[in-house]
Amino acid sequence: MNKKVCHITSLHQRNDSRVFQKECLSLSKHYDVSLVVYDGKGNEKIEDVNIFDAYDESKDEATSRIKGLLVRPFKVLKVAKKINADIYHFHDPELIFISLYLRMRGKKVFYDIHENLPLQIMNKDWLPPVLRKPISILFTFLEYVCCRFFSGTFVPQPSMVTKYLKYNVNTNLVANFSNWPVNRSGIGKGDNSRPVLFHGGSLSAERGLFNMLDLAYLGKDSIELHLAGGFKSESVREKALQHPGWKYTKYFGVIDSNKVRECYQNSDFGIILYNNVGQYYLSYAIKLFEYMANGKPTIMPNFGEWVSFNEQYQAGINVNVLEPKSILNEILSLFSDTPRYNVLAMNGAEAIENKLTWDSQVKNLIKGYNFND
């Protein structure tokens, strides 16, 4: 009989790329997998994964950020306990304390650390600036203490492995490599007279939204910018709509994976113009690997780990994200140099197919689960 594995999240959607599409579906080939969510969409079974919704619409659910932080974990815990899994795998920092409770009850418990939160806290605009550093330090200490009690941790960035190995010896890399098959038919340029740049994912200042809009405005006669994804906040959306580059940008909104694939097919470049704040110097972004899997060279930052990554895989070009004129010139130069363009496109696709494989990360998950068994 397969072991029962229960993934728990209070903040991610049930179809989340990392939590469900990659981890849960892949692990369901080896374990009896359940997923506890908090999204108000009810219980269901998708493929071999049983999804349980901890949201109770019959009661007044917390709407404020603080109230939600106090309510959600306990609602999730109530459902998770009923599953009585052998292994619990949680995805949100707010679930640390209820996960410690599960550990105290003798369960194997794993912490999936999606981001370097102490760094990200420094850029949370909903936190008063004076509180960001103290909260960041406090959370660093909390992780340092709590991770020692968990059965293991999983991290998405190679450099994070070094940090969390000091907290827990069973720390494994589970990178956000694409689980899509390489789109051989899509490798190379789309059928466009001028370069089309596509960015899929959350839209915010730190994730380079306004850098991209600056580029769209400067290159309004020579490039096209296509965006998909949700805005970080209503204020970011309003600011974007007022930007002169917005009228030269095609926005698809929040779209499903089939539409995303269509956007890749119709584009020539993937674009990532993150600002050098928080953890955005780290290069292992989901969208980078999806661009590569779809055979599109990536326009990426020229700081942090982005440089060494591209030196190794030669899958795009590094640019100064704050210099739209320079970025525009480099894009147009690469677009007109078809042999070089094709080499970069093929390099990315082959790296995903042969080196940066999702199957290798599934093995890391199972390795972590089996540690000390």
C-alpha positions as a Python dict, from the first residue, in 0.01 Angstrom:
ca = {
    (1, 'M'): (0, 0, 0),
    (2, 'N'): (134, 342, -99),
    (3, 'K'): (223, 591, 170),
    (4, 'K'): (-20, 879, 211),
    (5, 'V'): (124, 1221, 132),
    (6, 'C'): (-67, 1539, 210),
    (7, 'H'): (39, 1874, 64),
    (8, 'I'): (-107, 2170, 248),
    (9, 'T'): (-135, 2534, 143),
    (10, 'S'): (-342, 2825, 267),
    (11, 'L'): (-227, 3084, 12),
    (12, 'H'): (-177, 2906, -321),
    (13, 'Q'): (-449, 2817, -568),
    (14, 'R'): (-528, 2449, -619),
    (15, 'N'): (-385, 2453, -971),
    (16, 'D'): (-62, 2623, -867),
    (17, 'S'): (225, 2543, -1102),
    (18, 'R'): (472, 2424, -838),
    (19, 'V'): (239, 2282, -574),
    (20, 'F'): (-12, 2097, -792),
    (21, 'Q'): (94, 2082, -1156),
    (22, 'K'): (445, 1969, -1075),
    (23, 'E'): (477, 1824, -727),
    (24, 'C'): (135, 1672, -652),
    (25, 'L'): (71, 1526, -995),
    (26, 'S'): (424, 1385, -1022),
    (27, 'L'): (419, 1236, -672),
    (28, 'S'): (78, 1077, -732),
    (29, 'K'): (259, 820, -949),
    (30, 'H'): (443, 701, -637),
    (31, 'Y'): (217, 787, -340),
    (32, 'D'): (-145, 834, -241),
    (33, 'V'): (-152, 1215, -268),
    (34, 'S'): (-395, 1466, -122),
    (35, 'L'): (-387, 1845, -135),
    (36, 'V'): (-549, 2072, 123),
    (37, 'V'): (-624, 2423, -4),
    (38, 'Y'): (-815, 2728, 114),
    (39, 'D'): (-983, 2878, -190),
    (40, 'G'): (-1360, 2826, -157),
    (41, 'K'): (-1393, 2607, -467),
    (42, 'G'): (-1491, 2289, -285),
    (43, 'N'): (-1356, 1936, -285),
    (44, 'E'): (-1269, 1752, -603),
    (45, 'K'): (-1039, 1491, -752),
    (46, 'I'): (-812, 1584, -1040),
    (47, 'E'): (-638, 1289, -1200),
    (48, 'D'): (-507, 1093, -899),
    (49, 'V'): (-495, 1382, -651),
    (50, 'N'): (-771, 1433, -396),
    (51, 'I'): (-823, 1804, -324),
    (52, 'F'): (-985, 1914, 3),
    (53, 'D'): (-1099, 2273, 56),
    (54, 'A'): (-1064, 2408, 410),
    (55, 'Y'): (-1263, 2724, 334),
    (56, 'D'): (-1600, 2724, 508),
    (57, 'E'): (-1841, 2951, 322),
    (58, 'S'): (-2112, 2891, 582),
    (59, 'K'): (-1912, 3091, 834),
    (60, 'D'): (-1773, 3442, 831),
    (61, 'E'): (-1426, 3406, 686),
    (62, 'A'): (-1154, 3653, 782),
    (63, 'T'): (-1101, 3928, 527),
    (64, 'S'): (-820, 4133, 679),
    (65, 'R'): (-459, 4027, 643),
    (66, 'I'): (-405, 3980, 1019),
    (67, 'K'): (-734, 3798, 1077),
    (68, 'G'): (-661, 3570, 783),
    (69, 'L'): (-321, 3487, 924),
    (70, 'L'): (-486, 3377, 1248),
    (71, 'V'): (-777, 3184, 1092),
    (72, 'R'): (-647, 3007, 781),
    (73, 'P'): (-381, 2783, 940),
    (74, 'F'): (-624, 2630, 1189),
    (75, 'K'): (-889, 2570, 923),
    (76, 'V'): (-626, 2394, 713),
    (77, 'L'): (-500, 2193, 1011),
    (78, 'K'): (-852, 2069, 1089),
    (79, 'V'): (-885, 1919, 741),
    (80, 'A'): (-526, 1795, 722),
    (81, 'K'): (-557, 1600, 1047),
    (82, 'K'): (-857, 1406, 913),
    (83, 'I'): (-649, 1282, 619),
    (84, 'N'): (-409, 1116, 865),
    (85, 'A'): (-123, 1112, 614),
    (86, 'D'): (217, 955, 670),
    (87, 'I'): (389, 1260, 524),
    (88, 'Y'): (282, 1625, 537),
    (89, 'H'): (437, 1877, 299),
    (90, 'F'): (349, 2244, 357),
    (91, 'H'): (405, 2543, 132),
    (92, 'D'): (337, 2862, 327),
    (93, 'P'): (531, 3025, 615),
    (94, 'E'): (206, 3096, 798),
    (95, 'L'): (164, 2719, 839),
    (96, 'I'): (489, 2672, 1032),
    (97, 'F'): (326, 2643, 1376),
    (98, 'I'): (49, 2403, 1278),
    (99, 'S'): (312, 2198, 1094),
    (100, 'L'): (518, 2180, 1412),
    (101, 'Y'): (206, 2043, 1580),
    (102, 'L'): (181, 1770, 1315),
    (103, 'R'): (548, 1692, 1369),
    (104, 'M'): (492, 1661, 1744),
    (105, 'R'): (224, 1403, 1668),
    (106, 'G'): (489, 1186, 1505),
    (107, 'K'): (425, 1275, 1139),
    (108, 'K'): (699, 1331, 885),
    (109, 'V'): (672, 1701, 795),
    (110, 'F'): (849, 1886, 514),
    (111, 'Y'): (874, 2261, 456),
    (112, 'D'): (871, 2372, 93),
    (113, 'I'): (1038, 2715, 97),
    (114, 'H'): (927, 2889, -222),
    (115, 'E'): (1122, 3209, -169),
    (116, 'N'): (1385, 3372, 47),
    (117, 'L'): (1123, 3538, 265),
    (118, 'P'): (1359, 3736, 493),
    (119, 'L'): (1477, 3918, 178),
    (120, 'Q'): (1126, 3953, 37),
    (121, 'I'): (994, 4103, 361),
    (122, 'M'): (1220, 4401, 299),
    (123, 'N'): (1010, 4480, -12),
    (124, 'K'): (660, 4423, 126),
    (125, 'D'): (489, 4755, 59),
    (126, 'W'): (201, 4673, 297),
    (127, 'L'): (449, 4669, 586),
    (128, 'P'): (558, 5002, 736),
    (129, 'P'): (924, 5054, 635),
    (130, 'V'): (1033, 5089, 998),
    (131, 'L'): (904, 4737, 1073),
    (132, 'R'): (1048, 4552, 774),
    (133, 'K'): (1400, 4491, 905),
    (134, 'P'): (1293, 4382, 1256),
    (135, 'I'): (1031, 4146, 1109),
    (136, 'S'): (1286, 4008, 862),
    (137, 'I'): (1532, 3939, 1146),
    (138, 'L'): (1258, 3782, 1358),
    (139, 'F'): (1147, 3553, 1077),
    (140, 'T'): (1508, 3450, 1007),
    (141, 'F'): (1537, 3339, 1369),
    (142, 'L'): (1198, 3163, 1352),
    (143, 'E'): (1306, 2962, 1046),
    (144, 'Y'): (1642, 2885, 1203),
    (145, 'V'): (1476, 2733, 1509),
    (146, 'C'): (1175, 2563, 1349),
    (147, 'C'): (1346, 2404, 1049),
    (148, 'R'): (1552, 2191, 1288),
    (149, 'F'): (1237, 2008, 1396),
    (150, 'F'): (1103, 1931, 1051),
    (151, 'S'): (1184, 1609, 864),
    (152, 'G'): (1337, 1811, 583),
    (153, 'T'): (1317, 2119, 365),
    (154, 'F'): (1291, 2178, -9),
    (155, 'V'): (1418, 2495, -180),
    (156, 'P'): (1388, 2620, -542),
    (157, 'Q'): (1727, 2792, -580),
    (158, 'P'): (2076, 2630, -568),
    (159, 'S'): (2218, 2905, -347),
    (160, 'M'): (1936, 2853, -95),
    (161, 'V'): (2053, 2494, -40),
    (162, 'T'): (2370, 2619, 130),
    (163, 'K'): (2171, 2841, 366),
    (164, 'Y'): (1910, 2585, 468),
    (165, 'L'): (2153, 2297, 507),
    (166, 'K'): (2267, 2488, 817),
    (167, 'Y'): (1910, 2465, 945),
    (168, 'N'): (1830, 2107, 840),
    (169, 'V'): (2067, 1842, 703),
    (170, 'N'): (1787, 1700, 486),
    (171, 'T'): (1762, 2000, 256),
    (172, 'N'): (1709, 1927, -113),
    (173, 'L'): (1687, 2139, -425),
    (174, 'V'): (1353, 2116, -606),
    (175, 'A'): (1399, 2370, -883),
    (176, 'N'): (1107, 2507, -1082),
    (177, 'F'): (1217, 2339, -1403),
    (178, 'S'): (947, 2313, -1666),
    (179, 'N'): (741, 1995, -1670),
    (180, 'W'): (621, 2073, -2020),
    (181, 'P'): (778, 1873, -2302),
    (182, 'V'): (1009, 2082, -2518),
    (183, 'N'): (804, 2239, -2796),
    (184, 'R'): (1020, 2145, -3093),
    (185, 'S'): (779, 2299, -3344),
    (186, 'G'): (793, 2630, -3156),
    (187, 'I'): (1170, 2667, -3141),
    (188, 'G'): (1275, 2991, -3308),
    (189, 'K'): (1094, 3301, -3422),
    (190, 'G'): (722, 3340, -3449),
    (191, 'D'): (569, 3462, -3775),
    (192, 'N'): (622, 3827, -3687),
    (193, 'S'): (757, 4118, -3888),
    (194, 'R'): (895, 4275, -3571),
    (195, 'P'): (1002, 4111, -3245),
    (196, 'V'): (728, 4012, -3001),
    (197, 'L'): (832, 3995, -2635),
    (198, 'F'): (624, 3787, -2395),
    (199, 'H'): (618, 3799, -2015),
    (200, 'G'): (393, 3563, -1821),
    (201, 'G'): (355, 3590, -1446),
    (202, 'S'): (282, 3827, -1159),
    (203, 'L'): (312, 4194, -1253),
    (204, 'S'): (479, 4433, -1009),
    (205, 'A'): (744, 4701, -994),
    (206, 'E'): (1008, 4473, -845),
    (207, 'R'): (931, 4211, -1112),
    (208, 'G'): (1013, 4467, -1378),
    (209, 'L'): (668, 4575, -1496),
    (210, 'F'): (762, 4939, -1542),
    (211, 'N'): (1098, 4852, -1695),
    (212, 'M'): (904, 4659, -1958),
    (213, 'L'): (658, 4943, -2012),
    (214, 'D'): (947, 5188, -2054),
    (215, 'L'): (1081, 4954, -2323),
    (216, 'A'): (739, 4922, -2490),
    (217, 'Y'): (707, 5300, -2514),
    (218, 'L'): (1059, 5355, -2645),
    (219, 'G'): (1019, 5073, -2897),
    (220, 'K'): (658, 5146, -2994),
    (221, 'D'): (746, 5148, -3364),
    (222, 'S'): (981, 4849, -3363),
    (223, 'I'): (872, 4587, -3105),
    (224, 'E'): (557, 4445, -2943),
    (225, 'L'): (523, 4369, -2572),
    (226, 'H'): (272, 4103, -2464),
    (227, 'L'): (190, 4054, -2096),
    (228, 'A'): (-12, 3793, -1908),
    (229, 'G'): (-74, 3755, -1536),
    (230, 'G'): (-228, 3935, -1243),
    (231, 'F'): (-122, 4266, -1094),
    (232, 'K'): (34, 4263, -747),
    (233, 'S'): (-218, 4523, -632),
    (234, 'E'): (-481, 4762, -760),
    (235, 'S'): (-241, 5055, -718),
    (236, 'V'): (14, 4881, -943),
    (237, 'R'): (-257, 4821, -1204),
    (238, 'E'): (-365, 5185, -1198),
    (239, 'K'): (-8, 5305, -1230),
    (240, 'A'): (51, 5069, -1522),
    (241, 'L'): (-261, 5190, -1704),
    (242, 'Q'): (-135, 5549, -1674),
    (243, 'H'): (210, 5464, -1810),
    (244, 'P'): (266, 5588, -2169),
    (245, 'G'): (391, 5242, -2267),
    (246, 'W'): (62, 5073, -2175),
    (247, 'K'): (-114, 5176, -2496),
    (248, 'Y'): (159, 4993, -2688),
    (249, 'T'): (124, 4676, -2478),
    (250, 'K'): (-107, 4380, -2540),
    (251, 'Y'): (-241, 4250, -2209),
    (252, 'F'): (-407, 3906, -2193),
    (253, 'G'): (-500, 3908, -1826),
    (254, 'V'): (-481, 3593, -1615),
    (255, 'I'): (-488, 3300, -1859),
    (256, 'D'): (-473, 2920, -1841),
    (257, 'S'): (-176, 2706, -1946),
    (258, 'N'): (-314, 2638, -2295),
    (259, 'K'): (-338, 3009, -2367),
    (260, 'V'): (11, 3060, -2222),
    (261, 'R'): (146, 2801, -2466),
    (262, 'E'): (-26, 2988, -2748),
    (263, 'C'): (141, 3311, -2636),
    (264, 'Y'): (481, 3140, -2643),
    (265, 'Q'): (409, 3007, -2991),
    (266, 'N'): (330, 3357, -3117),
    (267, 'S'): (628, 3533, -2957),
    (268, 'D'): (997, 3565, -3039),
    (269, 'F'): (1150, 3633, -2697),
    (270, 'G'): (1080, 3571, -2332),
    (271, 'I'): (1152, 3877, -2123),
    (272, 'I'): (1250, 3915, -1756),
    (273, 'L'): (1351, 4263, -1640),
    (274, 'Y'): (1345, 4215, -1262),
    (275, 'N'): (1488, 4492, -1048),
    (276, 'N'): (1785, 4407, -828),
    (277, 'V'): (1590, 4400, -500),
    (278, 'G'): (1505, 4125, -254),
    (279, 'Q'): (1563, 3779, -397),
    (280, 'Y'): (1537, 3885, -761),
    (281, 'Y'): (1910, 3843, -814),
    (282, 'L'): (1834, 3467, -817),
    (283, 'S'): (1791, 3317, -1162),
    (284, 'Y'): (1579, 3003, -1120),
    (285, 'A'): (1246, 3163, -1216),
    (286, 'I'): (963, 2945, -1347),
    (287, 'K'): (912, 3165, -1651),
    (288, 'L'): (1279, 3137, -1751),
    (289, 'F'): (1251, 2760, -1783),
    (290, 'E'): (920, 2787, -1968),
    (291, 'Y'): (1073, 3029, -2218),
    (292, 'M'): (1358, 2786, -2272),
    (293, 'A'): (1124, 2487, -2310),
    (294, 'N'): (938, 2678, -2580),
    (295, 'G'): (1256, 2765, -2768),
    (296, 'K'): (1250, 3139, -2706),
    (297, 'P'): (1572, 3325, -2616),
    (298, 'T'): (1533, 3513, -2289),
    (299, 'I'): (1608, 3879, -2229),
    (300, 'M'): (1732, 3865, -1868),
    (301, 'P'): (1910, 4085, -1610),
    (302, 'N'): (2285, 4144, -1607),
    (303, 'F'): (2320, 4111, -1229),
    (304, 'G'): (2335, 3833, -970),
    (305, 'E'): (2302, 3469, -1070),
    (306, 'W'): (2143, 3560, -1403),
    (307, 'V'): (2489, 3622, -1543),
    (308, 'S'): (2645, 3290, -1441),
    (309, 'F'): (2331, 3101, -1547),
    (310, 'N'): (2345, 3245, -1896),
    (311, 'E'): (2720, 3192, -1919),
    (312, 'Q'): (2655, 2824, -1854),
    (313, 'Y'): (2352, 2768, -2079),
    (314, 'Q'): (2374, 3048, -2341),
    (315, 'A'): (1996, 3071, -2364),
    (316, 'G'): (1953, 3446, -2412),
    (317, 'I'): (2117, 3781, -2347),
    (318, 'N'): (2188, 3974, -2026),
    (319, 'V'): (2084, 4339, -2023),
    (320, 'N'): (2084, 4639, -1793),
    (321, 'V'): (1717, 4642, -1691),
    (322, 'L'): (1722, 5018, -1630),
    (323, 'E'): (1845, 5114, -1978),
    (324, 'P'): (1556, 5062, -2225),
    (325, 'K'): (1745, 5214, -2518),
    (326, 'S'): (2030, 4966, -2480),
    (327, 'I'): (1783, 4677, -2434),
    (328, 'L'): (1595, 4778, -2747),
    (329, 'N'): (1912, 4792, -2956),
    (330, 'E'): (2025, 4450, -2835),
    (331, 'I'): (1686, 4293, -2907),
    (332, 'L'): (1672, 4435, -3258),
    (333, 'S'): (2030, 4326, -3324),
    (334, 'L'): (1959, 3970, -3210),
    (335, 'F'): (1630, 3953, -3400),
    (336, 'S'): (1807, 4044, -3723),
    (337, 'D'): (2088, 3793, -3662),
    (338, 'T'): (1896, 3474, -3736),
    (339, 'P'): (2187, 3226, -3697),
    (340, 'R'): (2273, 3362, -3350),
    (341, 'Y'): (1907, 3378, -3254),
    (342, 'N'): (1857, 3013, -3353),
    (343, 'V'): (2160, 2899, -3153),
    (344, 'L'): (2030, 3064, -2835),
    (345, 'A'): (1681, 2923, -2891),
    (346, 'M'): (1815, 2570, -2941),
    (347, 'N'): (2055, 2598, -2647),
    (348, 'G'): (1763, 2672, -2412),
    (349, 'A'): (1547, 2391, -2544),
    (350, 'E'): (1826, 2135, -2526),
    (351, 'A'): (1917, 2239, -2169),
    (352, 'I'): (1558, 2178, -2058),
    (353, 'E'): (1543, 1847, -2242),
    (354, 'N'): (1875, 1706, -2125),
    (355, 'K'): (1993, 1886, -1809),
    (356, 'L'): (1729, 2098, -1637),
    (357, 'T'): (1465, 1823, -1626),
    (358, 'W'): (1165, 1813, -1396),
    (359, 'D'): (1210, 1436, -1356),
    (360, 'S'): (1540, 1502, -1178),
    (361, 'Q'): (1357, 1723, -927),
    (362, 'V'): (1092, 1458, -860),
    (363, 'K'): (1378, 1227, -763),
    (364, 'N'): (1496, 1494, -518),
    (365, 'L'): (1149, 1508, -362),
    (366, 'I'): (1139, 1132, -314),
    (367, 'K'): (1497, 1135, -185),
    (368, 'G'): (1395, 1388, 78),
    (369, 'Y'): (1089, 1189, 181),
    (370, 'N'): (1299, 872, 220),
    (371, 'F'): (1579, 1033, 421),
    (372, 'N'): (1658, 823, 730),
    (373, 'D'): (1390, 564, 643),
}
